[in-house]
Amino acid sequence: MALHYSCRHCGTSLGKLEQSIVNSDQLGFHMLNDEERKDFITYTSNGDIHVKSICSDCQEAFERNPDLHSVDYLIQ
């Protein structure tokens, strides 16, 4: 099983963790409500977990241009 982290705005891969046993509390998943879990975490049939996050470039772009929050995908 692996955890794959990617930016939810531009799709950039942020990293991958290879773990056989993962505690969701250690990953902070327990801090998410049900809707956030549905939006940010997906599970594949092979047991991998895909987590949507935000990369530093997109975070910086949002800070400089708050109007970008109205678009779904930053790279057009």
mmCIF file of the N, C-alpha and C atoms, coordinates in Angstrom:
data_MODEL
# 
_entry.id   MODEL 
# 
loop_
_atom_site.group_PDB 
_atom_site.id 
_atom_site.type_symbol 
_atom_site.label_atom_id 
_atom_site.label_alt_id 
_atom_site.label_comp_id 
_atom_site.label_asym_id 
_atom_site.label_entity_id 
_atom_site.label_seq_id 
_atom_site.pdbx_PDB_ins_code 
_atom_site.Cartn_x 
_atom_site.Cartn_y 
_atom_site.Cartn_z 
_atom_site.occupancy 
_atom_site.B_iso_or_equiv 
_atom_site.pdbx_formal_charge 
_atom_site.auth_seq_id 
_atom_site.auth_comp_id 
_atom_site.auth_asym_id 
_atom_site.auth_atom_id 
_atom_site.pdbx_PDB_model_num 
ATOM 1   N N  . MET A 1 1  ? 0.842   -1.173 0.000   1.00 0.00 ? 1  MET A N  1 
ATOM 2   C CA . MET A 1 1  ? 0.000   0.000  0.000   1.00 0.00 ? 1  MET A CA 1 
ATOM 3   C C  . MET A 1 1  ? 0.891   1.242  0.000   1.00 0.00 ? 1  MET A C  1 
ATOM 4   N N  . ALA A 1 2  ? 0.475   2.242  -0.737  1.00 0.00 ? 2  ALA A N  1 
ATOM 5   C CA . ALA A 1 2  ? 1.209   3.498  -0.800  1.00 0.00 ? 2  ALA A CA 1 
ATOM 6   C C  . ALA A 1 2  ? 0.240   4.659  -0.654  1.00 0.00 ? 2  ALA A C  1 
ATOM 7   N N  . LEU A 1 3  ? 0.750   5.744  -0.123  1.00 0.00 ? 3  LEU A N  1 
ATOM 8   C CA . LEU A 1 3  ? -0.006  6.994  -0.061  1.00 0.00 ? 3  LEU A CA 1 
ATOM 9   C C  . LEU A 1 3  ? 0.580   7.926  -1.098  1.00 0.00 ? 3  LEU A C  1 
ATOM 10  N N  . HIS A 1 4  ? -0.247  8.428  -1.980  1.00 0.00 ? 4  HIS A N  1 
ATOM 11  C CA . HIS A 1 4  ? 0.178   9.347  -3.025  1.00 0.00 ? 4  HIS A CA 1 
ATOM 12  C C  . HIS A 1 4  ? -0.426  10.714 -2.724  1.00 0.00 ? 4  HIS A C  1 
ATOM 13  N N  . TYR A 1 5  ? 0.430   11.715 -2.620  1.00 0.00 ? 5  TYR A N  1 
ATOM 14  C CA . TYR A 1 5  ? -0.022  13.082 -2.378  1.00 0.00 ? 5  TYR A CA 1 
ATOM 15  C C  . TYR A 1 5  ? 0.147   13.888 -3.657  1.00 0.00 ? 5  TYR A C  1 
ATOM 16  N N  . SER A 1 6  ? -0.903  14.634 -4.047  1.00 0.00 ? 6  SER A N  1 
ATOM 17  C CA . SER A 1 6  ? -0.825  15.489 -5.223  1.00 0.00 ? 6  SER A CA 1 
ATOM 18  C C  . SER A 1 6  ? -1.592  16.777 -4.958  1.00 0.00 ? 6  SER A C  1 
ATOM 19  N N  . CYS A 1 7  ? -1.248  17.799 -5.721  1.00 0.00 ? 7  CYS A N  1 
ATOM 20  C CA . CYS A 1 7  ? -1.923  19.088 -5.580  1.00 0.00 ? 7  CYS A CA 1 
ATOM 21  C C  . CYS A 1 7  ? -3.297  18.999 -6.234  1.00 0.00 ? 7  CYS A C  1 
ATOM 22  N N  . ARG A 1 8  ? -4.310  19.399 -5.522  1.00 0.00 ? 8  ARG A N  1 
ATOM 23  C CA . ARG A 1 8  ? -5.673  19.325 -6.046  1.00 0.00 ? 8  ARG A CA 1 
ATOM 24  C C  . ARG A 1 8  ? -5.958  20.415 -7.068  1.00 0.00 ? 8  ARG A C  1 
ATOM 25  N N  . HIS A 1 9  ? -5.067  21.381 -7.196  1.00 0.00 ? 9  HIS A N  1 
ATOM 26  C CA . HIS A 1 9  ? -5.289  22.485 -8.125  1.00 0.00 ? 9  HIS A CA 1 
ATOM 27  C C  . HIS A 1 9  ? -4.537  22.319 -9.437  1.00 0.00 ? 9  HIS A C  1 
ATOM 28  N N  . CYS A 1 10 ? -3.297  21.849 -9.393  1.00 0.00 ? 10 CYS A N  1 
ATOM 29  C CA . CYS A 1 10 ? -2.507  21.739 -10.626 1.00 0.00 ? 10 CYS A CA 1 
ATOM 30  C C  . CYS A 1 10 ? -2.124  20.305 -10.958 1.00 0.00 ? 10 CYS A C  1 
ATOM 31  N N  . GLY A 1 11 ? -2.366  19.372 -10.026 1.00 0.00 ? 11 GLY A N  1 
ATOM 32  C CA . GLY A 1 11 ? -2.084  17.970 -10.284 1.00 0.00 ? 11 GLY A CA 1 
ATOM 33  C C  . GLY A 1 11 ? -0.652  17.531 -10.046 1.00 0.00 ? 11 GLY A C  1 
ATOM 34  N N  . THR A 1 12 ? 0.208   18.431 -9.612  1.00 0.00 ? 12 THR A N  1 
ATOM 35  C CA . THR A 1 12 ? 1.610   18.097 -9.359  1.00 0.00 ? 12 THR A CA 1 
ATOM 36  C C  . THR A 1 12 ? 1.721   17.041 -8.264  1.00 0.00 ? 12 THR A C  1 
ATOM 37  N N  . SER A 1 13 ? 2.566   16.052 -8.482  1.00 0.00 ? 13 SER A N  1 
ATOM 38  C CA . SER A 1 13 ? 2.829   15.043 -7.462  1.00 0.00 ? 13 SER A CA 1 
ATOM 39  C C  . SER A 1 13 ? 3.654   15.679 -6.351  1.00 0.00 ? 13 SER A C  1 
ATOM 40  N N  . LEU A 1 14 ? 3.194   15.523 -5.116  1.00 0.00 ? 14 LEU A N  1 
ATOM 41  C CA . LEU A 1 14 ? 3.891   16.105 -3.961  1.00 0.00 ? 14 LEU A CA 1 
ATOM 42  C C  . LEU A 1 14 ? 4.711   15.074 -3.199  1.00 0.00 ? 14 LEU A C  1 
ATOM 43  N N  . GLY A 1 15 ? 4.452   13.812 -3.450  1.00 0.00 ? 15 GLY A N  1 
ATOM 44  C CA . GLY A 1 15 ? 5.231   12.787 -2.776  1.00 0.00 ? 15 GLY A CA 1 
ATOM 45  C C  . GLY A 1 15 ? 4.472   11.492 -2.644  1.00 0.00 ? 15 GLY A C  1 
ATOM 46  N N  . LYS A 1 16 ? 5.190   10.493 -2.169  1.00 0.00 ? 16 LYS A N  1 
ATOM 47  C CA . LYS A 1 16 ? 4.623   9.155  -2.031  1.00 0.00 ? 16 LYS A CA 1 
ATOM 48  C C  . LYS A 1 16 ? 5.227   8.500  -0.803  1.00 0.00 ? 16 LYS A C  1 
ATOM 49  N N  . LEU A 1 17 ? 4.399   7.876  -0.005  1.00 0.00 ? 17 LEU A N  1 
ATOM 50  C CA . LEU A 1 17 ? 4.850   7.133  1.171   1.00 0.00 ? 17 LEU A CA 1 
ATOM 51  C C  . LEU A 1 17 ? 4.545   5.663  0.957   1.00 0.00 ? 17 LEU A C  1 
ATOM 52  N N  . GLU A 1 18 ? 5.533   4.833  1.140   1.00 0.00 ? 18 GLU A N  1 
ATOM 53  C CA . GLU A 1 18 ? 5.347   3.383  1.056   1.00 0.00 ? 18 GLU A CA 1 
ATOM 54  C C  . GLU A 1 18 ? 5.287   2.848  2.477   1.00 0.00 ? 18 GLU A C  1 
ATOM 55  N N  . GLN A 1 19 ? 4.110   2.457  2.911   1.00 0.00 ? 19 GLN A N  1 
ATOM 56  C CA . GLN A 1 19 ? 3.930   1.927  4.259   1.00 0.00 ? 19 GLN A CA 1 
ATOM 57  C C  . GLN A 1 19 ? 3.024   0.719  4.195   1.00 0.00 ? 19 GLN A C  1 
ATOM 58  N N  . SER A 1 20 ? 3.329   -0.290 4.976   1.00 0.00 ? 20 SER A N  1 
ATOM 59  C CA . SER A 1 20 ? 2.441   -1.446 5.030   1.00 0.00 ? 20 SER A CA 1 
ATOM 60  C C  . SER A 1 20 ? 1.310   -1.223 6.036   1.00 0.00 ? 20 SER A C  1 
ATOM 61  N N  . ILE A 1 21 ? 1.588   -0.459 7.078   1.00 0.00 ? 21 ILE A N  1 
ATOM 62  C CA . ILE A 1 21 ? 0.570   -0.144 8.085   1.00 0.00 ? 21 ILE A CA 1 
ATOM 63  C C  . ILE A 1 21 ? 0.590   1.364  8.311   1.00 0.00 ? 21 ILE A C  1 
ATOM 64  N N  . VAL A 1 22 ? -0.578  1.983  8.138   1.00 0.00 ? 22 VAL A N  1 
ATOM 65  C CA . VAL A 1 22 ? -0.676  3.427  8.308   1.00 0.00 ? 22 VAL A CA 1 
ATOM 66  C C  . VAL A 1 22 ? -1.848  3.720  9.233   1.00 0.00 ? 22 VAL A C  1 
ATOM 67  N N  . ASN A 1 23 ? -1.604  4.573  10.206  1.00 0.00 ? 23 ASN A N  1 
ATOM 68  C CA . ASN A 1 23 ? -2.639  4.990  11.136  1.00 0.00 ? 23 ASN A CA 1 
ATOM 69  C C  . ASN A 1 23 ? -3.201  6.325  10.667  1.00 0.00 ? 23 ASN A C  1 
ATOM 70  N N  . SER A 1 24 ? -4.504  6.391  10.422  1.00 0.00 ? 24 SER A N  1 
ATOM 71  C CA . SER A 1 24 ? -5.102  7.626  9.907   1.00 0.00 ? 24 SER A CA 1 
ATOM 72  C C  . SER A 1 24 ? -4.952  8.789  10.885  1.00 0.00 ? 24 SER A C  1 
ATOM 73  N N  . ASP A 1 25 ? -4.858  8.509  12.169  1.00 0.00 ? 25 ASP A N  1 
ATOM 74  C CA . ASP A 1 25 ? -4.641  9.583  13.150  1.00 0.00 ? 25 ASP A CA 1 
ATOM 75  C C  . ASP A 1 25 ? -3.265  10.214 12.976  1.00 0.00 ? 25 ASP A C  1 
ATOM 76  N N  . GLN A 1 26 ? -2.256  9.394  12.671  1.00 0.00 ? 26 GLN A N  1 
ATOM 77  C CA . GLN A 1 26 ? -0.915  9.923  12.447  1.00 0.00 ? 26 GLN A CA 1 
ATOM 78  C C  . GLN A 1 26 ? -0.870  10.812 11.202  1.00 0.00 ? 26 GLN A C  1 
ATOM 79  N N  . LEU A 1 27 ? -1.705  10.515 10.231  1.00 0.00 ? 27 LEU A N  1 
ATOM 80  C CA . LEU A 1 27 ? -1.740  11.289 8.992   1.00 0.00 ? 27 LEU A CA 1 
ATOM 81  C C  . LEU A 1 27 ? -2.626  12.530 9.107   1.00 0.00 ? 27 LEU A C  1 
ATOM 82  N N  . GLY A 1 28 ? -3.392  12.616 10.182  1.00 0.00 ? 28 GLY A N  1 
ATOM 83  C CA . GLY A 1 28 ? -4.264  13.769 10.387  1.00 0.00 ? 28 GLY A CA 1 
ATOM 84  C C  . GLY A 1 28 ? -5.630  13.631 9.747   1.00 0.00 ? 28 GLY A C  1 
ATOM 85  N N  . PHE A 1 29 ? -5.950  12.456 9.212   1.00 0.00 ? 29 PHE A N  1 
ATOM 86  C CA . PHE A 1 29 ? -7.240  12.262 8.561   1.00 0.00 ? 29 PHE A CA 1 
ATOM 87  C C  . PHE A 1 29 ? -8.402  12.415 9.540   1.00 0.00 ? 29 PHE A C  1 
ATOM 88  N N  . HIS A 1 30 ? -8.160  12.142 10.811  1.00 0.00 ? 30 HIS A N  1 
ATOM 89  C CA . HIS A 1 30 ? -9.217  12.261 11.814  1.00 0.00 ? 30 HIS A CA 1 
ATOM 90  C C  . HIS A 1 30 ? -9.678  13.710 12.000  1.00 0.00 ? 30 HIS A C  1 
ATOM 91  N N  . MET A 1 31 ? -8.882  14.663 11.523  1.00 0.00 ? 31 MET A N  1 
ATOM 92  C CA . MET A 1 31 ? -9.242  16.083 11.639  1.00 0.00 ? 31 MET A CA 1 
ATOM 93  C C  . MET A 1 31 ? -10.228 16.514 10.551  1.00 0.00 ? 31 MET A C  1 
ATOM 94  N N  . LEU A 1 32 ? -10.432 15.675 9.544   1.00 0.00 ? 32 LEU A N  1 
ATOM 95  C CA . LEU A 1 32 ? -11.325 16.001 8.437   1.00 0.00 ? 32 LEU A CA 1 
ATOM 96  C C  . LEU A 1 32 ? -12.742 15.529 8.739   1.00 0.00 ? 32 LEU A C  1 
ATOM 97  N N  . ASN A 1 33 ? -13.728 16.321 8.304   1.00 0.00 ? 33 ASN A N  1 
ATOM 98  C CA . ASN A 1 33 ? -15.105 15.850 8.425   1.00 0.00 ? 33 ASN A CA 1 
ATOM 99  C C  . ASN A 1 33 ? -15.405 14.922 7.250   1.00 0.00 ? 33 ASN A C  1 
ATOM 100 N N  . ASP A 1 34 ? -16.581 14.330 7.224   1.00 0.00 ? 34 ASP A N  1 
ATOM 101 C CA . ASP A 1 34 ? -16.916 13.346 6.192   1.00 0.00 ? 34 ASP A CA 1 
ATOM 102 C C  . ASP A 1 34 ? -16.846 13.926 4.782   1.00 0.00 ? 34 ASP A C  1 
ATOM 103 N N  . GLU A 1 35 ? -17.323 15.140 4.605   1.00 0.00 ? 35 GLU A N  1 
ATOM 104 C CA . GLU A 1 35 ? -17.301 15.767 3.281   1.00 0.00 ? 35 GLU A CA 1 
ATOM 105 C C  . GLU A 1 35 ? -15.866 16.036 2.821   1.00 0.00 ? 35 GLU A C  1 
ATOM 106 N N  . GLU A 1 36 ? -15.027 16.497 3.726   1.00 0.00 ? 36 GLU A N  1 
ATOM 107 C CA . GLU A 1 36 ? -13.622 16.747 3.391   1.00 0.00 ? 36 GLU A CA 1 
ATOM 108 C C  . GLU A 1 36 ? -12.911 15.440 3.034   1.00 0.00 ? 36 GLU A C  1 
ATOM 109 N N  . ARG A 1 37 ? -13.180 14.392 3.775   1.00 0.00 ? 37 ARG A N  1 
ATOM 110 C CA . ARG A 1 37 ? -12.584 13.091 3.454   1.00 0.00 ? 37 ARG A CA 1 
ATOM 111 C C  . ARG A 1 37 ? -12.985 12.652 2.054   1.00 0.00 ? 37 ARG A C  1 
ATOM 112 N N  . LYS A 1 38 ? -14.259 12.838 1.724   1.00 0.00 ? 38 LYS A N  1 
ATOM 113 C CA . LYS A 1 38 ? -14.748 12.448 0.400   1.00 0.00 ? 38 LYS A CA 1 
ATOM 114 C C  . LYS A 1 38 ? -14.082 13.274 -0.698  1.00 0.00 ? 38 LYS A C  1 
ATOM 115 N N  . ASP A 1 39 ? -13.837 14.554 -0.434  1.00 0.00 ? 39 ASP A N  1 
ATOM 116 C CA . ASP A 1 39 ? -13.237 15.451 -1.423  1.00 0.00 ? 39 ASP A CA 1 
ATOM 117 C C  . ASP A 1 39 ? -11.726 15.254 -1.573  1.00 0.00 ? 39 ASP A C  1 
ATOM 118 N N  . PHE A 1 40 ? -11.034 14.918 -0.502  1.00 0.00 ? 40 PHE A N  1 
ATOM 119 C CA . PHE A 1 40 ? -9.574  14.925 -0.508  1.00 0.00 ? 40 PHE A CA 1 
ATOM 120 C C  . PHE A 1 40 ? -8.905  13.551 -0.523  1.00 0.00 ? 40 PHE A C  1 
ATOM 121 N N  . ILE A 1 41 ? -9.629  12.495 -0.195  1.00 0.00 ? 41 ILE A N  1 
ATOM 122 C CA . ILE A 1 41 ? -9.010  11.176 -0.075  1.00 0.00 ? 41 ILE A CA 1 
ATOM 123 C C  . ILE A 1 41 ? -9.764  10.181 -0.944  1.00 0.00 ? 41 ILE A C  1 
ATOM 124 N N  . THR A 1 42 ? -9.014  9.439  -1.779  1.00 0.00 ? 42 THR A N  1 
ATOM 125 C CA . THR A 1 42 ? -9.611  8.365  -2.565  1.00 0.00 ? 42 THR A CA 1 
ATOM 126 C C  . THR A 1 42 ? -8.795  7.095  -2.349  1.00 0.00 ? 42 THR A C  1 
ATOM 127 N N  . TYR A 1 43 ? -9.480  5.985  -2.440  1.00 0.00 ? 43 TYR A N  1 
ATOM 128 C CA . TYR A 1 43 ? -8.870  4.683  -2.229  1.00 0.00 ? 43 TYR A CA 1 
ATOM 129 C C  . TYR A 1 43 ? -8.971  3.881  -3.523  1.00 0.00 ? 43 TYR A C  1 
ATOM 130 N N  . THR A 1 44 ? -7.896  3.206  -3.898  1.00 0.00 ? 44 THR A N  1 
ATOM 131 C CA . THR A 1 44 ? -7.912  2.389  -5.103  1.00 0.00 ? 44 THR A CA 1 
ATOM 132 C C  . THR A 1 44 ? -8.070  0.920  -4.732  1.00 0.00 ? 44 THR A C  1 
ATOM 133 N N  . SER A 1 45 ? -8.401  0.105  -5.727  1.00 0.00 ? 45 SER A N  1 
ATOM 134 C CA . SER A 1 45 ? -8.648  -1.316 -5.478  1.00 0.00 ? 45 SER A CA 1 
ATOM 135 C C  . SER A 1 45 ? -7.400  -2.064 -5.005  1.00 0.00 ? 45 SER A C  1 
ATOM 136 N N  . ASN A 1 46 ? -6.217  -1.551 -5.322  1.00 0.00 ? 46 ASN A N  1 
ATOM 137 C CA . ASN A 1 46 ? -4.990  -2.226 -4.873  1.00 0.00 ? 46 ASN A CA 1 
ATOM 138 C C  . ASN A 1 46 ? -4.558  -1.786 -3.474  1.00 0.00 ? 46 ASN A C  1 
ATOM 139 N N  . GLY A 1 47 ? -5.362  -0.935 -2.820  1.00 0.00 ? 47 GLY A N  1 
ATOM 140 C CA . GLY A 1 47 ? -5.068  -0.515 -1.453  1.00 0.00 ? 47 GLY A CA 1 
ATOM 141 C C  . GLY A 1 47 ? -4.345  0.808  -1.340  1.00 0.00 ? 47 GLY A C  1 
ATOM 142 N N  . ASP A 1 48 ? -3.969  1.409  -2.457  1.00 0.00 ? 48 ASP A N  1 
ATOM 143 C CA . ASP A 1 48 ? -3.310  2.717  -2.411  1.00 0.00 ? 48 ASP A CA 1 
ATOM 144 C C  . ASP A 1 48 ? -4.301  3.797  -2.000  1.00 0.00 ? 48 ASP A C  1 
ATOM 145 N N  . ILE A 1 49 ? -3.777  4.825  -1.383  1.00 0.00 ? 49 ILE A N  1 
ATOM 146 C CA . ILE A 1 49 ? -4.577  5.979  -0.965  1.00 0.00 ? 49 ILE A CA 1 
ATOM 147 C C  . ILE A 1 49 ? -4.038  7.196  -1.692  1.00 0.00 ? 49 ILE A C  1 
ATOM 148 N N  . HIS A 1 50 ? -4.931  7.960  -2.296  1.00 0.00 ? 50 HIS A N  1 
ATOM 149 C CA . HIS A 1 50 ? -4.555  9.191  -2.993  1.00 0.00 ? 50 HIS A CA 1 
ATOM 150 C C  . HIS A 1 50 ? -5.122  10.367 -2.210  1.00 0.00 ? 50 HIS A C  1 
ATOM 151 N N  . VAL A 1 51 ? -4.231  11.273 -1.804  1.00 0.00 ? 51 VAL A N  1 
ATOM 152 C CA . VAL A 1 51 ? -4.610  12.421 -0.988  1.00 0.00 ? 51 VAL A CA 1 
ATOM 153 C C  . VAL A 1 51 ? -4.374  13.695 -1.791  1.00 0.00 ? 51 VAL A C  1 
ATOM 154 N N  . LYS A 1 52 ? -5.416  14.517 -1.881  1.00 0.00 ? 52 LYS A N  1 
ATOM 155 C CA . LYS A 1 52 ? -5.292  15.803 -2.564  1.00 0.00 ? 52 LYS A CA 1 
ATOM 156 C C  . LYS A 1 52 ? -4.915  16.862 -1.533  1.00 0.00 ? 52 LYS A C  1 
ATOM 157 N N  . SER A 1 53 ? -3.893  17.623 -1.842  1.00 0.00 ? 53 SER A N  1 
ATOM 158 C CA . SER A 1 53 ? -3.396  18.671 -0.961  1.00 0.00 ? 53 SER A CA 1 
ATOM 159 C C  . SER A 1 53 ? -3.196  19.925 -1.801  1.00 0.00 ? 53 SER A C  1 
ATOM 160 N N  . ILE A 1 54 ? -2.264  20.781 -1.409  1.00 0.00 ? 54 ILE A N  1 
ATOM 161 C CA . ILE A 1 54 ? -1.948  21.973 -2.196  1.00 0.00 ? 54 ILE A CA 1 
ATOM 162 C C  . ILE A 1 54 ? -0.431  22.158 -2.204  1.00 0.00 ? 54 ILE A C  1 
ATOM 163 N N  . CYS A 1 55 ? 0.100   22.447 -3.384  1.00 0.00 ? 55 CYS A N  1 
ATOM 164 C CA . CYS A 1 55 ? 1.548   22.655 -3.497  1.00 0.00 ? 55 CYS A CA 1 
ATOM 165 C C  . CYS A 1 55 ? 1.889   24.102 -3.125  1.00 0.00 ? 55 CYS A C  1 
ATOM 166 N N  . SER A 1 56 ? 3.137   24.356 -2.883  1.00 0.00 ? 56 SER A N  1 
ATOM 167 C CA . SER A 1 56 ? 3.559   25.698 -2.465  1.00 0.00 ? 56 SER A CA 1 
ATOM 168 C C  . SER A 1 56 ? 3.333   26.733 -3.577  1.00 0.00 ? 56 SER A C  1 
ATOM 169 N N  . ASP A 1 57 ? 3.470   26.334 -4.841  1.00 0.00 ? 57 ASP A N  1 
ATOM 170 C CA . ASP A 1 57 ? 3.240   27.278 -5.936  1.00 0.00 ? 57 ASP A CA 1 
ATOM 171 C C  . ASP A 1 57 ? 1.782   27.723 -5.994  1.00 0.00 ? 57 ASP A C  1 
ATOM 172 N N  . CYS A 1 58 ? 0.858   26.782 -5.871  1.00 0.00 ? 58 CYS A N  1 
ATOM 173 C CA . CYS A 1 58 ? -0.564  27.133 -5.898  1.00 0.00 ? 58 CYS A CA 1 
ATOM 174 C C  . CYS A 1 58 ? -0.953  27.943 -4.659  1.00 0.00 ? 58 CYS A C  1 
ATOM 175 N N  . GLN A 1 59 ? -0.418  27.569 -3.503  1.00 0.00 ? 59 GLN A N  1 
ATOM 176 C CA . GLN A 1 59 ? -0.698  28.331 -2.284  1.00 0.00 ? 59 GLN A CA 1 
ATOM 177 C C  . GLN A 1 59 ? -0.246  29.775 -2.446  1.00 0.00 ? 59 GLN A C  1 
ATOM 178 N N  . GLU A 1 60 ? 0.932   29.948 -2.994  1.00 0.00 ? 60 GLU A N  1 
ATOM 179 C CA . GLU A 1 60 ? 1.469   31.287 -3.224  1.00 0.00 ? 60 GLU A CA 1 
ATOM 180 C C  . GLU A 1 60 ? 0.596   32.054 -4.222  1.00 0.00 ? 60 GLU A C  1 
ATOM 181 N N  . ALA A 1 61 ? 0.143   31.381 -5.269  1.00 0.00 ? 61 ALA A N  1 
ATOM 182 C CA . ALA A 1 61 ? -0.721  32.018 -6.267  1.00 0.00 ? 61 ALA A CA 1 
ATOM 183 C C  . ALA A 1 61 ? -2.033  32.470 -5.636  1.00 0.00 ? 61 ALA A C  1 
ATOM 184 N N  . PHE A 1 62 ? -2.620  31.653 -4.752  1.00 0.00 ? 62 PHE A N  1 
ATOM 185 C CA . PHE A 1 62 ? -3.854  32.034 -4.059  1.00 0.00 ? 62 PHE A CA 1 
ATOM 186 C C  . PHE A 1 62 ? -3.639  33.234 -3.150  1.00 0.00 ? 62 PHE A C  1 
ATOM 187 N N  . GLU A 1 63 ? -2.503  33.272 -2.494  1.00 0.00 ? 63 GLU A N  1 
ATOM 188 C CA . GLU A 1 63 ? -2.221  34.401 -1.599  1.00 0.00 ? 63 GLU A CA 1 
ATOM 189 C C  . GLU A 1 63 ? -2.075  35.700 -2.375  1.00 0.00 ? 63 GLU A C  1 
ATOM 190 N N  . ARG A 1 64 ? -1.458  35.620 -3.563  1.00 0.00 ? 64 ARG A N  1 
ATOM 191 C CA . ARG A 1 64 ? -1.280  36.819 -4.393  1.00 0.00 ? 64 ARG A CA 1 
ATOM 192 C C  . ARG A 1 64 ? -2.551  37.208 -5.143  1.00 0.00 ? 64 ARG A C  1 
ATOM 193 N N  . ASN A 1 65 ? -3.376  36.208 -5.501  1.00 0.00 ? 65 ASN A N  1 
ATOM 194 C CA . ASN A 1 65 ? -4.570  36.440 -6.324  1.00 0.00 ? 65 ASN A CA 1 
ATOM 195 C C  . ASN A 1 65 ? -5.766  35.700 -5.732  1.00 0.00 ? 65 ASN A C  1 
ATOM 196 N N  . PRO A 1 66 ? -6.428  36.257 -4.738  1.00 0.00 ? 66 PRO A N  1 
ATOM 197 C CA . PRO A 1 66 ? -7.559  35.574 -4.094  1.00 0.00 ? 66 PRO A CA 1 
ATOM 198 C C  . PRO A 1 66 ? -8.691  35.218 -5.061  1.00 0.00 ? 66 PRO A C  1 
ATOM 199 N N  . ASP A 1 67 ? -8.797  35.923 -6.194  1.00 0.00 ? 67 ASP A N  1 
ATOM 200 C CA . ASP A 1 67 ? -9.851  35.626 -7.164  1.00 0.00 ? 67 ASP A CA 1 
ATOM 201 C C  . ASP A 1 67 ? -9.686  34.238 -7.781  1.00 0.00 ? 67 ASP A C  1 
ATOM 202 N N  . LEU A 1 68 ? -8.518  33.646 -7.674  1.00 0.00 ? 68 LEU A N  1 
ATOM 203 C CA . LEU A 1 68 ? -8.283  32.310 -8.229  1.00 0.00 ? 68 LEU A CA 1 
ATOM 204 C C  . LEU A 1 68 ? -9.132  31.239 -7.542  1.00 0.00 ? 68 LEU A C  1 
ATOM 205 N N  . HIS A 1 69 ? -9.665  31.539 -6.365  1.00 0.00 ? 69 HIS A N  1 
ATOM 206 C CA . HIS A 1 69 ? -10.505 30.568 -5.665  1.00 0.00 ? 69 HIS A CA 1 
ATOM 207 C C  . HIS A 1 69 ? -11.765 30.241 -6.466  1.00 0.00 ? 69 HIS A C  1 
ATOM 208 N N  . SER A 1 70 ? -12.101 31.065 -7.448  1.00 0.00 ? 70 SER A N  1 
ATOM 209 C CA . SER A 1 70 ? -13.324 30.836 -8.222  1.00 0.00 ? 70 SER A CA 1 
ATOM 210 C C  . SER A 1 70 ? -13.103 29.836 -9.361  1.00 0.00 ? 70 SER A C  1 
ATOM 211 N N  . VAL A 1 71 ? -11.855 29.433 -9.631  1.00 0.00 ? 71 VAL A N  1 
ATOM 212 C CA . VAL A 1 71 ? -11.610 28.454 -10.683 1.00 0.00 ? 71 VAL A CA 1 
ATOM 213 C C  . VAL A 1 71 ? -11.269 27.100 -10.077 1.00 0.00 ? 71 VAL A C  1 
ATOM 214 N N  . ASP A 1 72 ? -11.624 26.026 -10.775 1.00 0.00 ? 72 ASP A N  1 
ATOM 215 C CA . ASP A 1 72 ? -11.392 24.673 -10.259 1.00 0.00 ? 72 ASP A CA 1 
ATOM 216 C C  . ASP A 1 72 ? -9.961  24.205 -10.469 1.00 0.00 ? 72 ASP A C  1 
ATOM 217 N N  . TYR A 1 73 ? -9.350  24.615 -11.558 1.00 0.00 ? 73 TYR A N  1 
ATOM 218 C CA . TYR A 1 73 ? -8.031  24.104 -11.938 1.00 0.00 ? 73 TYR A CA 1 
ATOM 219 C C  . TYR A 1 73 ? -7.170  25.275 -12.354 1.00 0.00 ? 73 TYR A C  1 
ATOM 220 N N  . LEU A 1 74 ? -6.024  25.481 -11.705 1.00 0.00 ? 74 LEU A N  1 
ATOM 221 C CA . LEU A 1 74 ? -5.213  26.670 -11.963 1.00 0.00 ? 74 LEU A CA 1 
ATOM 222 C C  . LEU A 1 74 ? -4.489  26.642 -13.295 1.00 0.00 ? 74 LEU A C  1 
ATOM 223 N N  . ILE A 1 75 ? -4.078  25.473 -13.752 1.00 0.00 ? 75 ILE A N  1 
ATOM 224 C CA . ILE A 1 75 ? -3.388  25.361 -15.023 1.00 0.00 ? 75 ILE A CA 1 
ATOM 225 C C  . ILE A 1 75 ? -4.449  25.191 -16.105 1.00 0.00 ? 75 ILE A C  1 
ATOM 226 N N  . GLN A 1 76 ? -4.633  26.203 -16.919 1.00 0.00 ? 76 GLN A N  1 
ATOM 227 C CA . GLN A 1 76 ? -5.710  26.158 -17.930 1.00 0.00 ? 76 GLN A CA 1 
ATOM 228 C C  . GLN A 1 76 ? -5.205  25.690 -19.262 1.00 0.00 ? 76 GLN A C  1 
# 
